Amino acid sequence: MDWKRELILFARDIGTAAAIMAIIFGILYAYSGVWPPIVVIESSSMQHGSYSQFGIIDTGDIVLVKSTPADKVVTYVEARFSHRDYKTYGDYGDVIIYNAPSGDSIIHRAILYAYYDNGWHIRGYPFTDDERMEEKIPLSDGDIAILYYPWVSNSSVQDYTRNVLIISNTSQPVSVTVSFEGESRTYNLRPNGHITYSLKVYEKPGGKYSFKVGVGNQWKTIKFNVANSFMEWVKPQQWLLIHDVGYLKKDLLIIFGNPNGNEIPKGEGFITMGDYNLATRADYQSVGYVAVDQNSNICPKLVSPDMLVGIAQGELPWFGIIKLFFMGNMRDVPANSVYCLIIALIIIIGVPMVIDNLAIPIIKARFAKGEENEEEDEEKKEDDEDKGENTQEEVNEEPSA
């Protein structure tokens, strides 16, 4: 019966589709090393505005996840500082997928990789002397101690000031001269007194510098480096400020610790953040916007290597909306994503239907017509040949005169 044949054909089509999907997911798994190899974006935390954009992770997009060790992940700070212009999804660095303590899978940008070793350090950025350094000028009745913070700003974050603390450990008053950038100032220090000298490098925020401290004919030259100005400590080992972050160019403030005791637990791992969170959901505090996951309940600890799933690679826009629709989670889906999905589905479904119902019948009809024309031409040719043979026979049969 016809229904049996139709059932067999339908089962064959389903089996073929399932085999194709298995092959595709098998290839994706072999490449990514992660199962499942794709994720559907369920929130707007990585969007660059309220509308869907190509090359940006938007709600309803599908993203491939590739297993990557922590030391191979390029952070925002590393990419921006190295001037490699390495960008993914519209900004510096990689976007990572990690398992938060809450059990949620989070897909956010890796801002930096921090580790604590007698102070906070940032991978890929030359905060090589995070602790205060100390030099001394020995005197007959004591010494002059020079304490300075090569990278730590205790003053205005706008003028990139580096403060130097000069302490007199003598029993008599002493005259101290500080020379920096061609200018010298002399101070009279009382016994056990101190001064703070500000090294202002706003005009040339990056590069190598040195200053000199002198007592009589004894001078101590101290060299230090100033990193690129896009990032600096605001308070020693507590607040880190990164300038001009994200598509709205906001100053991002990362709070490692504060007087209220709400601090990032010491350890090693990534600081992460959603691009859209900084743009629209951040809290402003004093000098910058607080938006990283580690300063919120998203992930109140560093993303350690064992929490890392992989990095995001590629983007299939809109098609994850189908899953969100059946989940009832359409709140954050951009309106233009829905329109684009509808158009895409119309094209994907409509084009084969048009081909099957219009193009193929027309092609078949033209082939059939062509075959008919060929048959007619063949028959005409045979008729002509037959007529020619008959004419020749008549000529041969005519009697001679």
PyMOL commands that set and color helices and strands:
alter all, ss='L'
color gray80, all
select helices_A, chain A and resi 2-32+70-72+76-82+275-281+293-295+305-307+321-327+335-397
alter helices_A, ss='H'
color red, helices_A
select strands_A, chain A and resi 38-40+62-66+87-88+91-92+95-99+105-116+120-122+133-139+142-148+161-170+174-180+183-189+194-200+207-215+218-226+231-235+239-245+250-255+268-273+283-285+288-290+308-316
alter strands_A, ss='S'
color yellow, strands_A
deselect
rebuild
show_as cartoon
